[in-house]
Amino acid sequence: MRSSRIVLATAAVAALIAGCGNRHLVLNVDVLSYMNPNVTHAEFGPVPPVPGGVYTGEQEIVKDVEVNLVEGTNDVAKVESVSLKMTTIVEDSTGAGEDTLRVYMSDTSVDPMSTPPVVVMPITLVEGQSDTVTVDLAGDTRVAELFTSKRMRMTMTTALRGPSSGNPLNGRFHISALDATLIAGRKSN
């Protein structure tokens, strides 16, 4: 049954591209839907106030998950570009500080953490305030090449810096969106 769906999807993509002339095929991929919902939420703290702030270093919150992509697309279309958009909602219950979320992606033969991050999202935490932070990435050819495969690997990290003074930092965040938009064109014969 799975094979027939793949063949049908590939045939549909081929038909779309064949009928489009020089136009492009645009695919929206909800990368977040491939992740376990338990790893899209995290709580942190208490991070005590220390002069200069305590830096936690990078901590993995999504550890080396394999993401299955749209199969067969590369057989009929050439991925020309990929843009990523990540949105995070941060709720700080006490204290103030900073966080940096990073997303690493690689092909299946490479540890994602051995590559540069594809998304870096700095976040400023303010006591008693919630914030929605969005970051967009476009034009990274390395990311576009990853989306030509059937699978890729992904790791996501957090790195907190606690307050210099005042209340300990306690809070939580929720990744509400991680979307990729692929633009593909006709393959050269």
Secondary structure, 3 states (H helix, E strand, C coil): CHHHHHHHHHHHHHHHHHCCCCCCEEEEEEHHHHCCHHHHEEEEEEECCCCCCCECCCEEEEEEEEEECCCCHHHHEEEEEEEEEEEEEEEEEECCEEEEEEEEEECCCCCHHHCCCCEEEEEEECCCCEEEEEEEEECCHHHHHHCCCCEEEEEEEEEEECCCCCCCEEEEEEEEEEEEEEEEEECCC
